[in-house]
Amino acid sequence: MILTTTFKSSLWRIAMIFLTATGLTLIQAVPASAQIKGVRLSGVSFVPRTGATQDTLTVQDWVKRPEMLGDWGGFRTKMSERGLKIRASWTQFFQNSPRSQDTRGWDYGGKFDVRATQDFGNMGLEGVSATTHIEFRYGDTPLFAGGTLVPTNTALLFPESEGSKAQISSLYVSKMFGANYGFEAGRFNMVDRYETPFSGGQGLDNFTNMAFVKPPLLSRTTPAVAEGVFFKTMRNAEPFVTVGLYESTEEGFFKNGATFLASVALPLKIWETPSHYVFTATASSVSANSFDQSDFVLIPGVPPSASLVQESNAWTFDFSFDQYLWWDPATKTGFGLFGMIGASDSNPSPLDIFGHIGIGGNSPIPNRSQDNFGAGYYFAGVSNTLIDTLSPAIRLRDENGFEGFYNVAITGWSKVSAHFQFVDPFVVGSKTRGFFSIRWKLTF
């Protein structure tokens, strides 16, 4: 559902919501000494019972807690007792991007995310839960800024890359059979599903470039949102073998093919620190060509003389890893290396090879363990079919880029990060582009 409010109207409402929420929080933070301890009315003295006294919320407690609005006046606890857990956040982006060879400009955009999980165990349905993710984005994003193939801001691409739009991107049911087997069915946000200790994060917590948030190698076999089913086995409370069947596009319920996914996490132990070494393969019956638009790469305009042939079926195979170099078991924090290398069929996929490597995790700076950082390099090999079809009107090459960021925990519920990106775009003759952005996330 596209929201019809203008950008200014949306921004005004957002500001009012923020000011109201902040005011309510400050009211909760009033010291107990400022409250009336006893009131005498018509000869009757009303004194609070000592057994009902609540702990005073100090400023120190307020800035340390993980949510700005705390327990929502007791609502969060009541819902949790009924098996419902709700998380809400607002993330804003201030982005400086190239407009042309010699000019630059600023863009502003934001995103609200509400995630909820309902455990039906207290209703007699042991092991059954339901999960939903509601997204609302607004404002601008540097979609084609600098002429890059891989988008530089992932979060603001969904549910749409422009305007204001809300969407229920996840709504699925899960069933655990004991501790080692699980089944999921429904509507899935496939960007949410790519989660590693150092990458992933939907562009809200770690990197913002798509290369590190959701590998664009899967651009032809995996849409941003898909209906489907997944079955997984667990080992040490983590996924071991995962298989799934889901839509290849968002055109309709399995209207344009289905994708089969198989993934296995091998229990390799190189150092005595946590690690994951994962092999993943997808095979799709999609009908497409290299120029069809994708959620994960920005396909250029097709010349009138280009000959487009629909191809059936697509596949990918990749290996990824993450390995902690330092790990604190007490706080479950640390930093380490991560990487990925993979290949695809090259047609109808726009990429035939893709890889990234980097370092990230919690900050090693003393007393800053709630901060996190990351630095990574990616390589996106443009398919020969795409290169040959566009030549000589547009000459293409492989694209590569770098992103580095540091995310500062101002409070337990407010984080601000600075991001630097340098990209060599995939069009021959394009100069290296520099991108800078500030991201501010509030958790309610």
VENNOR-V61185 format. One line per field, one symbol per residue. ss: DSSP state (a for helix, b for strand, c for the rest). phi: phi as a letter, one per 20 degrees, with the letter a starting at -180 (. if undefined). burial: 1 if it has 9 or more other C-alpha atoms within 8 Angstrom, else 0. A space follows every 50 residues. Layout:
ss = ???
phi = ???
burial = ???
This chain:
ss = cbccccaaaaaaaaaaaaaaaaaaaaaacccaaacccbbbbccbbbbcca aaccccccaaaaaacccccccaaaaaaaaaaccbbbbbbbbbbbbbbbcc cccbbbbbbbbbbbbbbbbcaaaccccbbbbbbbbbbbbcccccaaaccc ccccaaacccccccbbbbbbbbbbbbbcccbbbbbbbbbaaaacbccccb aaaccccccaaaaccaaaccccccbbbbbbbbbbbccbbbbbbbbbbccc cccccccbbbbbbbbbccccccccbbbbbbbbbbbbbbcccccccccccc ccccccccccbbbbbbbbbbbbbbbbbbccccbbbbbbbbbbbbcccccc bbbbbbbbbbbbcccccccccbbbbbbbbbbbcaaaaaaacccccbccbb bbbbbbbbbccccbbbbbbbbbbbccbccccbbbbbbbbbbbbc
phi = .efeffffffffffffffffffffffffeffffeefebcdclndddcgff fdfdffeefffffeffcfelelmnfffffffenddcccbccdcdcdcfeb fcccbdccbbbdccdccdeeffdndfndbccccdccdbndbffdfnmeee gecegeecfbebmdbdbeecabddcedmedcbccbqdceffffeccfdcm nlmdcdfdfggdebgfgefedcefcberccccddblmcgddccbcbfebe frflfcncddccbcdeefcececgbbccdcccccefdacfegfcfdcdff fefgefeddfddmbbbbbccbbcfecbdffelcrbaebabbbccfmaeff ddbbbbbacapffefgmcfefbbabbdccdeffffffffefegcedbfdb bcccbcdeefcfdccccdcccccefeefnfefddccbddcddde
burial = 00000010010000000000110110001110000000000000000000 00000011000111101111000001001100111111111111111110 00010011111111111111110000111111111111111100110111 11111111111111111111111111000111111111111101000111 11110111111111111011111111111111110000111111111111 00010111111111110000001111111111111111111001111110 00000000001111111111111110100000111111111111111111 11111111111110000010111111111111101110011000111111 11111111101111111111111111110000111111111111
